[in-house]
Amino acid sequence: MKAISKISMLLFASVFLFTDSNAQISAGAGIIYGFEIERIGIRADGVYTINDDWRAAADFGYYFPESEFGFKISWWELNVNAHYIFLDNDEFSVYGLAGLNYLNFNFSEDDNSQGLLPGNSGDFFSQTAGKETDDSFVLDHTDRQMHVPTDSFLTFSTFEYSGSETGLNVGVGGEFKLSFGSAFAEIKYAGIGGNADQLAFGAGVRYHF
């Protein structure tokens, strides 16, 4: 994962070599949806227009928590991307995006809820009450068991644990131009190369400064 992070950051940083006088800053907010964790959330983002072809972007997303399997589960993510604009006119623009995704998750004790984590067996987002496997261990708390990937970064306390995953983003987005800025929508595959990969959707509005 260190190699992936370095490559992604180098690609992102190289975009700034093409900076010119067309630089412009946009900031906005919107919603996100993770198709693997099956949760909706909110996001805030900023976009720096470098020239007619390239932009640098960063966004923070927070998924609304859920209570499953006796635990309260929450996620937040940070994305740093480069946008390449391949279609732009007076009404709308279309761009490809690529960059780095950092996802943090937290499980905390919640005795008021029971259920199953979303996802398939063996996936970063899934659980099983079976035996321990080669690439995960079983968290055994009273009558509950949960498999957690051993290659995830995990920290533990008495009633909760948390971890994080880093991977690459690849996707496409579009903007519909408004008088004050733009309305946007993006779809991407996030977390490539890590255990937390998933298809993700985002939409919202941006204000151009």
C-alpha positions as CSV (number, residue, x, y, z in Angstrom):
1,M,0.0,0.0,0.0
2,K,2.9,2.4,0.6
3,A,3.9,2.0,-3.1
4,I,0.3,2.7,-4.2
5,S,0.2,5.8,-2.0
6,K,3.5,7.1,-3.4
7,I,2.5,6.6,-7.0
8,S,-0.9,8.2,-6.5
9,M,0.6,11.3,-4.8
10,L,3.3,11.6,-7.5
11,L,0.6,11.6,-10.2
12,F,-1.5,14.1,-8.4
13,A,1.5,16.4,-7.7
14,S,2.6,16.3,-11.3
15,V,-0.6,18.0,-12.4
16,F,0.7,21.3,-10.8
17,L,3.5,21.5,-13.4
18,F,0.9,22.7,-15.9
19,T,-0.5,25.5,-13.8
20,D,-1.4,28.7,-15.7
21,S,-3.4,31.9,-15.2
22,N,-6.8,30.2,-15.5
23,A,-6.6,28.9,-11.9
24,Q,-9.9,29.0,-10.0
25,I,-11.1,27.7,-6.7
26,S,-14.5,26.0,-6.1
27,A,-16.0,24.6,-2.9
28,G,-19.1,22.7,-2.3
29,A,-21.1,20.0,-0.4
30,G,-23.3,17.1,-1.3
31,I,-24.2,13.5,-0.6
32,I,-22.4,10.2,-1.1
33,Y,-23.4,6.6,-1.3
34,G,-21.2,3.5,-0.8
35,F,-22.6,0.5,-2.7
36,E,-20.6,-2.0,-0.7
37,I,-21.4,-0.7,2.8
38,E,-24.8,0.3,1.6
39,R,-24.8,3.6,3.4
40,I,-25.6,7.2,2.5
41,G,-23.6,10.1,3.8
42,I,-22.6,13.7,3.3
43,R,-19.5,15.3,1.8
44,A,-17.6,18.5,1.5
45,D,-15.1,19.2,-1.3
46,G,-12.8,21.7,-2.9
47,V,-11.6,21.9,-6.5
48,Y,-8.6,23.9,-7.8
49,T,-8.8,24.6,-11.5
50,I,-5.2,24.6,-12.8
51,N,-5.8,25.1,-16.5
52,D,-8.3,24.2,-19.3
53,D,-7.4,20.4,-18.9
54,W,-6.5,19.8,-15.3
55,R,-7.9,20.3,-11.9
56,A,-6.9,19.2,-8.4
57,A,-9.6,18.1,-5.9
58,A,-10.0,16.9,-2.4
59,D,-13.1,15.8,-0.5
60,F,-14.1,14.6,2.9
61,G,-17.1,12.2,3.3
62,Y,-19.0,10.9,6.4
63,Y,-21.3,8.0,6.1
64,F,-24.3,7.9,8.5
65,P,-23.7,5.2,11.2
66,E,-25.7,2.1,11.5
67,S,-26.2,-0.4,14.3
68,E,-25.7,-4.0,13.2
69,F,-24.5,-7.3,14.8
70,G,-24.5,-5.7,18.2
71,F,-22.2,-2.9,17.2
72,K,-22.5,0.7,16.0
73,I,-20.6,1.0,12.8
74,S,-19.4,4.3,11.3
75,W,-17.1,5.3,8.3
76,W,-15.4,8.4,7.1
77,E,-13.2,8.9,4.0
78,L,-10.8,11.4,2.5
79,N,-10.1,11.5,-1.2
80,V,-7.4,13.4,-3.1
81,N,-7.9,13.3,-6.9
82,A,-6.8,14.8,-10.2
83,H,-9.5,15.7,-12.7
84,Y,-8.8,15.6,-16.4
85,I,-11.5,17.5,-18.4
86,F,-12.2,16.0,-21.7
87,L,-15.4,17.8,-22.6
88,D,-16.3,21.4,-21.7
89,N,-18.9,23.8,-23.1
90,D,-21.1,26.6,-21.9
91,E,-23.6,24.3,-20.3
92,F,-21.7,21.3,-18.8
93,S,-18.4,19.6,-18.5
94,V,-17.3,16.0,-18.2
95,Y,-14.1,14.8,-16.5
96,G,-12.2,11.7,-15.6
97,L,-10.8,11.4,-12.1
98,A,-8.0,9.4,-10.4
99,G,-6.3,9.6,-7.1
100,L,-6.0,8.3,-3.6
101,N,-8.8,7.1,-1.2
102,Y,-8.4,6.8,2.6
103,L,-11.2,5.1,4.5
104,N,-11.5,4.9,8.3
105,F,-14.0,2.7,10.1
106,N,-15.0,2.3,13.7
107,F,-17.0,-0.4,15.5
108,S,-18.3,0.3,19.0
109,E,-20.5,-1.8,21.3
110,D,-24.2,-1.4,20.9
111,D,-26.2,-3.9,22.8
112,N,-29.5,-2.4,21.6
113,S,-29.0,-3.7,18.0
114,Q,-28.5,-7.1,16.4
115,G,-28.0,-8.0,12.7
116,L,-25.4,-8.7,10.1
117,L,-22.8,-6.4,8.5
118,P,-23.4,-5.7,4.7
119,G,-21.2,-7.4,2.3
120,N,-20.1,-10.9,1.1
121,S,-18.1,-13.4,3.0
122,G,-14.3,-12.7,3.0
123,D,-14.9,-9.0,2.1
124,F,-13.5,-6.1,4.2
125,F,-17.1,-5.1,5.0
126,S,-18.5,-8.5,5.9
127,Q,-18.7,-10.8,8.9
128,T,-19.2,-14.5,9.5
129,A,-19.8,-16.5,12.6
130,G,-17.7,-19.4,11.3
131,K,-14.1,-20.5,12.1
132,E,-11.0,-18.3,11.8
133,T,-9.5,-18.1,8.3
134,D,-5.9,-17.7,7.1
135,D,-6.4,-14.0,6.3
136,S,-8.6,-12.9,9.2
137,F,-9.2,-13.5,12.9
138,V,-12.4,-13.8,14.9
139,L,-13.4,-11.1,17.3
140,D,-15.3,-13.1,20.0
141,H,-17.4,-11.0,22.3
142,T,-19.9,-12.9,24.4
143,D,-22.1,-14.7,21.8
144,R,-21.0,-12.6,18.9
145,Q,-18.1,-13.3,16.5
146,M,-16.8,-11.1,13.7
147,H,-14.0,-11.7,11.1
148,V,-11.6,-8.8,10.6
149,P,-8.9,-8.8,7.9
150,T,-5.5,-9.2,9.5
151,D,-3.9,-6.9,6.9
152,S,-6.1,-4.0,8.0
153,F,-4.6,-1.5,10.4
154,L,-6.6,-2.1,13.6
155,T,-6.6,-0.6,17.1
156,F,-8.5,-2.1,20.0
157,S,-10.1,-1.0,23.3
158,T,-12.5,-2.8,25.6
159,F,-15.7,-2.1,23.7
160,E,-14.6,-0.8,20.3
161,Y,-12.0,-1.1,17.5
162,S,-11.2,0.9,14.5
163,G,-9.1,0.6,11.4
164,S,-8.3,2.2,8.0
165,E,-7.6,1.2,4.4
166,T,-5.9,3.1,1.6
167,G,-6.4,2.6,-2.1
168,L,-6.7,4.2,-5.5
169,N,-9.7,6.0,-7.0
170,V,-10.7,5.8,-10.7
171,G,-14.0,7.3,-12.0
172,V,-15.8,9.9,-14.0
173,G,-17.8,13.0,-13.2
174,G,-19.9,15.7,-14.7
175,E,-20.9,19.3,-13.9
176,F,-23.9,21.3,-15.0
177,K,-23.1,24.9,-15.0
178,L,-25.1,27.4,-12.9
179,S,-25.0,31.1,-12.4
180,F,-23.1,30.8,-9.1
181,G,-21.2,27.7,-9.8
182,S,-22.2,24.1,-10.8
183,A,-24.1,21.0,-9.8
184,F,-22.0,17.9,-10.0
185,A,-22.3,14.1,-10.0
186,E,-19.5,11.6,-9.8
187,I,-19.2,7.8,-9.8
188,K,-15.9,6.1,-9.0
189,Y,-14.4,2.8,-7.9
190,A,-12.6,3.6,-4.7
191,G,-10.1,1.8,-2.6
192,I,-8.5,-0.1,-5.5
193,G,-5.6,-2.2,-4.2
194,G,-6.9,-2.4,-0.6
195,N,-9.5,-4.5,1.2
196,A,-12.1,-1.6,1.3
197,D,-12.7,-1.3,-2.4
198,Q,-16.2,-0.3,-3.4
199,L,-18.3,1.5,-6.0
200,A,-19.2,5.0,-4.7
201,F,-21.5,7.8,-5.9
202,G,-21.4,11.5,-5.1
203,A,-23.5,14.5,-6.0
204,G,-23.9,18.1,-4.9
205,V,-23.3,21.7,-5.7
206,R,-20.1,23.8,-5.9
207,Y,-19.7,27.5,-5.6
208,H,-17.0,29.2,-7.8
209,F,-14.9,31.9,-6.1
